[in-house]
Amino acid sequence: MCSWCWAFRPAWNKIKEVLANFDTHPLSIQYIAGGLAPDTDEPMSADIREYVQWNWRRIQKKVPGTEFNYDFWDKCEPRRSTYAACRAVIAARQQGAQYEDVMIHAIQQAYYLKAKNPSNSDTLFECATAIGLKQDHFLSAFQSHKIEQLLQEDIMLYHQLAAKVGISGFPSLVLSLSDHLISVPIDYNQPFCSLDFIMDCLLINED
């Protein structure tokens, strides 16, 4: 539910595509749910609503081609509440790692393109069904203490990474290499900024 992560998706897809072909330097990808905004039933305040819409417009200027459906602000009652979406992604992961990013994308599409509220459980269940998850298993996991615990562990890990390598905000990329943690620069319009940096790190590590 981070609009900057939505804007970064095309660049991230390109980065993943290239990383998958690093035969001599196999890298695995670990997603971390950073939390962002805790559970609440309170409607989003007028100033936050205005800020988020302003941020969408700013993103569209900085990252051309990023789509937002502004009908969301009329059709839905927004809440600054993103933990449920994080739990949904982790619950999807329980049915197979291949579902993790697919679920992220489904939630992003529901929010930014279809003007549906992913702070609501029914939207998340709809996303889970759309990507082919087993509904009963997803619902049981989504509501479980285990998933909440995994979310809190992810949030803790995010804060540890922030303290160790100085990342701040979302999205962030961190390269774990030979027991070293390295913050990877991000350019929303130039994915090879990140890829060149990663390749340089791999080459230095070889030396």
Backbone bond lengths (Angstrom), bond angles and torsions (degrees), N, CA, C in turn:
res aa  C-N    CA-C-N  psi(-1)  N-CA   C-N-CA  omega(-1)  CA-C   N-CA-C  phi
1 M - - - 1.458 - - 1.520 111.66 -
2 C 1.311 117.54 15.30 1.473 121.97 174.33 1.523 108.14 -91.21
3 S 1.325 117.17 119.57 1.459 120.57 -176.13 1.526 112.31 -65.22
4 W 1.330 117.28 -28.50 1.463 119.70 177.20 1.530 110.48 -70.96
5 C 1.332 117.63 -33.01 1.465 120.93 175.26 1.526 110.27 -65.23
6 W 1.327 116.50 -38.14 1.467 121.31 175.92 1.523 109.93 -62.15
7 A 1.313 117.32 -43.20 1.462 121.28 179.36 1.527 111.36 -66.31
8 F 1.329 116.45 -29.69 1.460 121.46 -177.26 1.527 112.71 -81.93
9 R 1.333 117.84 -13.68 1.469 120.45 -173.21 1.525 113.53 -54.94
10 P 1.334 121.64 -47.00 1.477 118.88 179.94 1.528 112.47 -58.74
11 A 1.331 117.17 -42.27 1.463 120.15 178.02 1.526 110.26 -66.27
12 W 1.332 117.05 -41.49 1.460 121.21 179.97 1.526 110.97 -63.70
13 N 1.325 117.75 -39.52 1.457 120.66 177.61 1.528 110.82 -60.83
14 K 1.326 116.74 -40.26 1.467 120.68 178.39 1.524 110.43 -67.17
15 I 1.321 117.07 -41.41 1.465 120.85 178.25 1.527 110.01 -60.29
16 K 1.336 117.12 -45.67 1.466 120.83 179.98 1.518 111.44 -63.49
17 E 1.317 115.96 -39.23 1.468 120.41 -179.91 1.529 110.60 -60.61
18 V 1.322 116.70 -43.67 1.463 120.21 -179.50 1.526 110.79 -71.89
19 L 1.336 116.63 -41.67 1.464 120.19 -179.80 1.525 111.26 -59.97
20 A 1.333 116.51 -34.51 1.462 120.64 -178.63 1.520 111.88 -64.26
21 N 1.338 116.44 -20.01 1.465 120.97 -178.74 1.521 112.98 -102.22
22 F 1.332 116.76 10.86 1.464 120.88 175.47 1.533 108.65 -79.51
23 D 1.304 116.42 72.18 1.468 119.73 -175.29 1.524 112.29 -61.10
24 T 1.325 116.64 -37.51 1.464 120.07 -177.58 1.523 112.05 -83.38
25 H 1.350 116.61 -13.12 1.455 121.34 179.23 1.531 109.07 -134.07
26 P 1.331 117.55 68.16 1.472 119.13 -177.68 1.524 111.64 -61.97
27 L 1.317 115.18 127.41 1.459 121.56 179.70 1.521 109.52 -122.33
28 S 1.301 117.58 138.70 1.459 121.73 174.53 1.524 108.82 -103.06
29 I 1.315 115.49 154.15 1.463 121.44 -177.81 1.520 109.35 -112.82
30 Q 1.315 116.25 129.50 1.462 121.93 175.83 1.522 108.67 -120.03
31 Y 1.320 116.58 120.23 1.455 121.19 175.94 1.528 109.55 -84.75
32 I 1.311 115.83 144.16 1.468 121.16 176.70 1.521 107.96 -126.70
33 A 1.330 115.80 124.75 1.471 120.70 176.58 1.528 108.58 -82.61
34 G 1.310 115.78 112.11 1.463 119.69 -174.18 1.514 115.06 -82.32
35 G 1.350 116.81 -6.74 1.461 119.37 177.36 1.515 112.73 89.24
36 L 1.308 116.82 -72.00 1.474 125.94 178.97 1.516 112.91 74.66
37 A 1.338 119.30 -68.31 1.469 120.82 -175.30 1.525 110.05 -137.24
38 P 1.353 117.93 121.02 1.474 121.94 -175.67 1.531 112.90 -64.55
39 D 1.322 114.79 168.22 1.465 121.50 179.50 1.533 111.16 -60.61
40 T 1.308 115.32 137.94 1.458 121.32 173.75 1.522 109.09 -159.76
41 D 1.328 115.79 149.77 1.460 120.78 174.01 1.526 111.50 -100.88
42 E 1.332 116.13 1.02 1.464 120.60 -178.13 1.530 110.86 -76.20
43 P 1.324 117.37 131.91 1.471 119.76 175.48 1.532 110.67 -59.73
44 M 1.307 115.67 149.23 1.456 121.02 178.20 1.532 109.57 -64.35
45 S 1.313 116.02 134.83 1.462 120.34 -179.13 1.526 110.37 -67.29
46 A 1.318 115.26 159.53 1.469 120.60 -177.35 1.521 111.56 -60.77
47 D 1.337 117.36 -38.81 1.459 119.35 -177.94 1.530 111.79 -69.94
48 I 1.342 117.02 -35.44 1.464 120.13 176.79 1.525 110.47 -69.65
49 R 1.340 116.05 -41.49 1.469 119.52 176.45 1.527 110.25 -56.68
50 E 1.317 116.06 -45.85 1.463 120.68 -179.18 1.526 110.84 -64.50
51 Y 1.342 115.75 -40.36 1.462 119.85 -179.62 1.524 111.29 -64.21
52 V 1.338 116.97 -44.80 1.467 120.04 -177.55 1.523 110.52 -64.77
53 Q 1.318 117.70 -41.58 1.466 120.16 178.31 1.528 110.68 -65.60
54 W 1.313 117.13 -39.28 1.469 120.75 175.43 1.523 110.15 -61.25
55 N 1.335 116.48 -39.70 1.458 121.18 179.70 1.526 110.97 -65.07
56 W 1.345 117.10 -39.46 1.468 120.40 176.16 1.527 110.31 -59.06
57 R 1.323 116.34 -45.35 1.466 119.16 -179.61 1.531 110.69 -65.17
58 R 1.315 116.59 -37.20 1.474 120.81 178.32 1.526 110.65 -65.08
59 I 1.310 117.27 -40.83 1.459 121.86 178.18 1.530 110.46 -62.23
60 Q 1.333 116.42 -43.27 1.458 119.48 -178.43 1.521 112.38 -63.67
61 K 1.323 116.69 -27.49 1.463 119.87 175.67 1.528 110.98 -78.17
62 K 1.323 116.67 -38.44 1.465 121.06 -176.82 1.522 111.93 -80.04
63 V 1.347 116.79 -34.29 1.466 121.15 -177.64 1.530 107.74 -124.45
64 P 1.330 117.40 82.30 1.467 120.65 -176.87 1.530 111.33 -55.99
65 G 1.321 115.00 140.23 1.457 120.12 179.55 1.516 113.53 97.95
66 T 1.334 117.57 -11.74 1.460 120.20 177.37 1.525 109.06 -71.93
67 E 1.330 116.73 127.16 1.468 121.37 -176.12 1.526 111.45 -102.33
68 F 1.314 115.54 139.18 1.459 122.75 171.89 1.523 108.35 -135.59
69 N 1.324 116.10 138.80 1.454 121.33 175.94 1.528 107.88 -100.40
70 Y 1.314 115.92 102.34 1.457 121.06 -175.55 1.528 112.54 -71.80
71 D 1.344 117.94 -6.41 1.460 120.45 173.69 1.524 111.42 -60.72
72 F 1.330 116.22 -22.12 1.462 120.63 179.06 1.517 111.56 -50.64
73 W 1.323 116.81 -39.29 1.464 121.19 -173.14 1.527 112.52 -74.01
74 D 1.322 116.65 -16.88 1.463 120.93 176.29 1.531 111.89 -100.13
75 K 1.326 116.75 -33.48 1.468 121.01 -174.95 1.525 112.74 -83.87
76 C 1.330 117.26 -27.19 1.458 121.03 -172.41 1.525 111.62 -116.48
77 E 1.319 114.92 163.52 1.459 121.22 170.59 1.532 106.71 -106.07
78 P 1.323 116.91 93.37 1.461 120.21 -173.56 1.531 112.50 -64.86
79 R 1.331 114.65 145.14 1.459 122.03 172.10 1.516 107.48 -129.46
80 R 1.310 116.24 143.07 1.466 118.81 175.30 1.528 107.14 -83.56
81 S 1.318 114.61 79.81 1.459 121.49 -171.36 1.525 108.33 -149.86
82 T 1.314 117.18 107.11 1.464 120.85 -173.59 1.529 113.73 -119.43
83 Y 1.334 117.99 -5.77 1.463 119.22 -177.22 1.532 111.65 -62.53
84 A 1.331 117.39 -34.89 1.470 119.77 -179.73 1.526 110.83 -61.44
85 A 1.336 116.90 -41.94 1.462 120.71 178.13 1.525 110.65 -63.68
86 C 1.337 116.58 -38.49 1.469 120.32 176.44 1.520 110.88 -62.80
87 R 1.343 116.25 -44.55 1.466 119.43 179.08 1.529 110.89 -63.04
88 A 1.329 116.55 -35.90 1.465 120.16 179.45 1.524 111.21 -63.42
89 V 1.320 116.36 -40.11 1.470 120.37 178.33 1.525 110.49 -65.28
90 I 1.330 116.62 -43.59 1.468 120.44 179.50 1.523 110.44 -66.14
91 A 1.332 117.41 -38.33 1.463 120.83 176.78 1.521 110.94 -64.19
92 A 1.323 116.83 -38.34 1.469 120.37 176.96 1.524 110.20 -63.94
93 R 1.324 116.45 -39.58 1.461 122.18 179.32 1.534 111.36 -58.17
94 Q 1.331 116.96 -31.12 1.457 120.72 -178.91 1.525 112.36 -64.80
95 Q 1.327 116.92 -22.51 1.467 120.61 179.00 1.523 112.32 -93.09
96 G 1.332 116.02 4.74 1.458 120.49 178.23 1.513 110.41 138.65
97 A 1.337 116.39 135.46 1.461 120.74 -177.71 1.527 112.17 -58.31
98 Q 1.342 116.11 -26.65 1.461 119.72 -177.76 1.527 112.13 -66.95
99 Y 1.333 117.33 -17.87 1.466 120.23 -178.23 1.535 112.68 -86.91
100 E 1.323 116.81 -13.53 1.463 119.69 -171.63 1.527 112.38 -61.76
101 D 1.325 117.15 -60.30 1.458 119.50 -178.03 1.523 111.12 -69.60
102 V 1.332 116.89 -29.53 1.474 120.03 176.79 1.528 109.75 -62.45
103 M 1.325 116.30 -39.56 1.463 120.22 178.30 1.531 110.84 -69.17
104 I 1.307 116.81 -41.14 1.471 119.63 175.77 1.523 109.93 -55.65
105 H 1.321 115.48 -46.60 1.466 120.01 -177.62 1.524 111.11 -65.69
106 A 1.332 116.65 -39.45 1.467 120.13 179.27 1.528 110.99 -62.78
107 I 1.326 116.14 -40.94 1.469 119.98 178.29 1.517 110.37 -66.33
108 Q 1.319 116.89 -42.74 1.469 120.48 178.69 1.525 111.14 -61.07
109 Q 1.306 116.60 -44.47 1.467 120.10 179.86 1.527 111.25 -64.23
110 A 1.338 116.23 -41.56 1.462 119.77 178.71 1.526 110.50 -59.86
111 Y 1.309 115.99 -43.36 1.463 122.22 -176.34 1.524 111.54 -73.64
112 Y 1.322 116.34 -57.38 1.465 120.66 -167.96 1.518 114.49 -86.06
113 L 1.338 117.78 -24.46 1.464 119.96 -177.64 1.524 113.45 -109.25
114 K 1.356 116.79 -35.37 1.468 120.34 -174.27 1.519 113.31 -102.35
115 A 1.340 116.91 0.81 1.468 122.21 177.36 1.518 112.08 56.39
116 K 1.345 116.08 43.40 1.461 121.66 175.16 1.519 109.05 -110.56
117 N 1.318 116.04 151.57 1.460 120.50 -172.25 1.533 111.60 -94.02
118 P 1.344 118.66 106.29 1.460 120.26 -179.45 1.521 113.64 -80.32
119 S 1.321 117.74 5.71 1.464 120.33 167.52 1.525 109.84 -78.85
120 N 1.346 116.38 -13.39 1.461 122.08 -178.70 1.527 110.86 -96.80
121 S 1.312 115.75 136.89 1.463 120.50 -177.78 1.521 112.24 -61.18
122 D 1.335 117.77 -36.69 1.463 118.88 -176.74 1.529 111.35 -63.61
123 T 1.326 117.36 -35.28 1.466 120.59 176.33 1.526 110.22 -64.60
124 L 1.326 116.77 -42.09 1.459 121.25 -179.30 1.521 111.12 -67.34
125 F 1.335 117.62 -38.28 1.465 120.73 176.88 1.528 110.14 -65.15
126 E 1.317 115.80 -38.41 1.465 120.41 178.08 1.527 110.39 -62.74
127 C 1.329 116.43 -41.27 1.469 121.09 177.96 1.525 110.48 -63.57
128 A 1.326 115.67 -43.65 1.464 120.50 -179.70 1.522 111.09 -60.46
129 T 1.323 116.24 -42.17 1.463 120.84 179.10 1.522 110.81 -65.96
130 A 1.330 115.78 -40.90 1.462 120.78 -176.67 1.525 112.49 -63.49
131 I 1.331 117.33 -30.93 1.471 119.12 -178.28 1.526 112.20 -94.38
132 G 1.333 116.71 4.15 1.449 120.49 172.98 1.513 116.30 89.56
133 L 1.322 117.86 20.20 1.463 120.26 177.43 1.532 110.33 -74.42
134 K 1.318 116.08 151.99 1.462 120.83 174.49 1.524 107.97 -72.27
135 Q 1.316 116.96 115.92 1.464 121.98 -169.70 1.527 112.73 -59.96
136 D 1.311 117.10 -47.46 1.463 119.97 -177.67 1.528 111.00 -62.61
137 H 1.320 116.23 -42.66 1.463 120.42 179.98 1.528 110.80 -65.81
138 F 1.337 115.32 -40.62 1.463 118.96 179.97 1.521 110.71 -64.51
139 L 1.319 116.62 -47.67 1.461 120.69 -178.09 1.524 110.87 -60.99
140 S 1.323 116.69 -44.11 1.459 120.61 179.87 1.524 110.95 -62.16
141 A 1.340 116.61 -44.71 1.466 120.46 -179.77 1.525 110.78 -67.14
142 F 1.332 116.55 -45.35 1.463 122.14 -176.39 1.530 111.39 -56.63
143 Q 1.315 116.78 -35.76 1.461 121.53 -176.64 1.529 113.26 -92.77
144 S 1.318 116.85 1.94 1.463 120.39 -171.44 1.527 112.88 -85.79
145 H 1.321 114.27 156.17 1.465 120.95 174.62 1.527 110.30 -65.62
146 K 1.326 116.72 -32.31 1.464 120.70 -179.21 1.520 111.34 -59.74
147 I 1.334 116.98 -44.78 1.464 120.66 -178.85 1.528 110.41 -66.56
148 E 1.325 116.86 -39.54 1.463 119.99 176.35 1.529 110.16 -61.60
149 Q 1.321 116.51 -41.14 1.461 120.56 179.22 1.533 110.76 -64.20
150 L 1.331 116.86 -42.59 1.462 120.39 178.41 1.524 111.46 -63.90
151 L 1.345 116.63 -37.06 1.461 119.96 176.41 1.520 110.21 -63.05
152 Q 1.329 117.64 -45.70 1.460 120.57 -179.77 1.526 111.01 -63.64
153 E 1.323 117.24 -34.58 1.463 120.53 176.50 1.525 110.69 -66.60
154 D 1.329 116.85 -40.19 1.465 120.65 176.86 1.531 110.67 -63.11
155 I 1.321 116.51 -44.73 1.464 120.30 -179.78 1.525 110.17 -62.49
156 M 1.316 116.68 -40.83 1.460 120.55 178.21 1.529 110.77 -63.82
157 L 1.329 116.09 -42.00 1.457 120.15 178.44 1.513 111.09 -63.08
158 Y 1.332 116.75 -40.68 1.468 120.09 176.63 1.530 110.70 -57.77
159 H 1.315 117.17 -46.33 1.464 120.26 -179.36 1.523 111.53 -66.00
160 Q 1.332 117.27 -34.44 1.464 120.37 176.66 1.524 110.68 -65.81
161 L 1.328 116.48 -42.18 1.463 120.29 177.28 1.522 111.18 -64.93
162 A 1.334 115.53 -39.47 1.463 119.44 178.19 1.526 110.85 -59.90
163 A 1.329 115.91 -41.07 1.462 120.35 -179.55 1.525 111.84 -71.18
164 K 1.334 116.81 -35.66 1.465 120.18 -174.58 1.524 113.22 -81.27
165 V 1.324 116.78 -40.65 1.468 118.92 -174.08 1.524 113.27 -118.46
166 G 1.328 117.23 -1.74 1.451 120.00 173.29 1.510 115.86 80.75
167 I 1.342 117.91 17.68 1.462 118.26 175.90 1.528 109.26 -68.76
168 S 1.314 115.54 152.77 1.466 119.40 177.92 1.522 108.67 -148.80
169 G 1.312 115.39 126.12 1.455 119.01 175.95 1.518 113.14 84.44
170 F 1.322 113.80 -175.95 1.461 122.26 -175.29 1.528 108.81 -128.71
171 P 1.336 118.06 140.48 1.460 127.26 -2.58 1.525 111.52 -80.80
172 S 1.315 115.84 159.59 1.458 122.56 172.90 1.516 108.49 -138.30
173 L 1.315 116.50 147.36 1.456 122.41 175.83 1.524 108.83 -121.63
174 V 1.328 115.55 134.43 1.465 121.01 177.50 1.519 108.02 -130.08
175 L 1.336 115.51 130.33 1.459 121.56 177.10 1.520 108.80 -98.33
176 S 1.336 116.04 124.32 1.461 121.91 175.40 1.514 107.75 -101.41
177 L 1.325 116.03 114.99 1.454 121.07 -171.15 1.515 110.04 -142.50
178 S 1.337 116.52 115.63 1.473 121.55 177.92 1.525 111.22 50.86
179 D 1.327 115.37 49.75 1.463 121.94 177.85 1.529 113.26 67.63
180 H 1.335 117.18 12.01 1.462 121.40 175.32 1.527 109.17 -109.76
181 L 1.314 116.02 141.80 1.461 122.04 175.73 1.519 108.37 -109.83
182 I 1.340 115.68 127.05 1.464 120.77 -173.32 1.523 109.06 -129.84
183 S 1.322 116.90 125.57 1.461 120.93 176.08 1.525 109.58 -72.81
184 V 1.327 116.22 128.53 1.463 121.80 -177.84 1.528 109.33 -98.49
185 P 1.338 118.05 127.07 1.467 119.76 179.42 1.524 111.45 -66.01
186 I 1.320 115.20 149.88 1.464 122.42 -177.90 1.521 109.68 -122.56
187 D 1.329 115.30 134.24 1.459 121.65 170.11 1.525 106.29 -128.38
188 Y 1.311 117.17 119.29 1.460 121.41 -173.69 1.520 113.20 -64.94
189 N 1.318 116.76 -25.09 1.457 120.64 -177.58 1.523 113.46 -106.53
190 Q 1.334 117.53 -9.58 1.457 121.68 -176.71 1.523 110.04 -132.67
191 P 1.337 118.44 84.81 1.460 120.57 -177.58 1.520 113.33 -60.42
192 F 1.354 117.42 -24.81 1.459 118.82 -177.67 1.523 112.11 -72.16
193 C 1.322 117.47 -10.99 1.465 120.55 170.71 1.527 109.26 -60.00
194 S 1.328 116.73 -46.73 1.465 121.59 178.17 1.522 111.15 -71.49
195 L 1.318 116.45 -42.67 1.462 120.06 -176.85 1.518 112.24 -64.85
196 D 1.321 117.48 -42.70 1.466 120.65 178.49 1.521 110.77 -62.40
197 F 1.332 115.97 -39.85 1.462 120.37 178.77 1.530 110.34 -63.48
198 I 1.332 116.55 -44.86 1.461 120.59 179.96 1.529 110.55 -62.28
199 M 1.334 116.89 -44.35 1.457 120.66 179.75 1.519 111.18 -61.59
200 D 1.325 116.77 -41.90 1.474 120.39 177.76 1.521 110.61 -60.36
201 C 1.319 116.45 -42.14 1.471 120.62 178.80 1.522 111.81 -63.36
202 L 1.332 116.28 -39.99 1.457 120.59 179.27 1.522 111.02 -65.78
203 L 1.324 116.41 -40.77 1.464 120.68 179.81 1.525 111.33 -67.55
204 I 1.316 116.61 -40.87 1.460 120.56 177.93 1.522 110.34 -63.40
205 N 1.334 115.31 -39.64 1.464 120.04 179.72 1.531 111.22 -63.00
206 E 1.349 116.48 -36.22 1.463 120.44 178.40 1.526 111.20 -64.66
207 D 1.347 115.15 -39.50 1.471 119.73 -178.91 1.526 110.74 -69.35
